[in-house]
Amino acid sequence: MRISTKYFAFIRERLGRGSEVFEMDESSTVEDFIQLVRQLYGDKLKEAFEGSSLRPGYALAVNGETLDRLLWKTTPLKEGDVVVILPPIAGGIT
């Protein structure tokens, strides 16, 4: 099945693109998606990963809805889903 992703902030800068489409197994979960990105781009996105998952502070959205980190391993993906890794945002008014 085809899963799309959009890249933002430093992820977009490091990978040199704003989006990508992956071919994944029908039984894939959100965690499988994270592992695929880590396998393909872990060297370019070292600061995004801790162990086998994303570092705390990173969020993940599926079809525009953020997904609790505890659900990543059990949430199945389906054809046409859009998964976005959201880096932590810093700044604001002081």
Summary of the structure (lengths in Angstrom):
residues: 94
radius of gyration: 13.0
end to end distance: 45.6
largest distance: 47.0
contacts: 227
relative contact order: 0.26
helix: 27%
strand: 29%
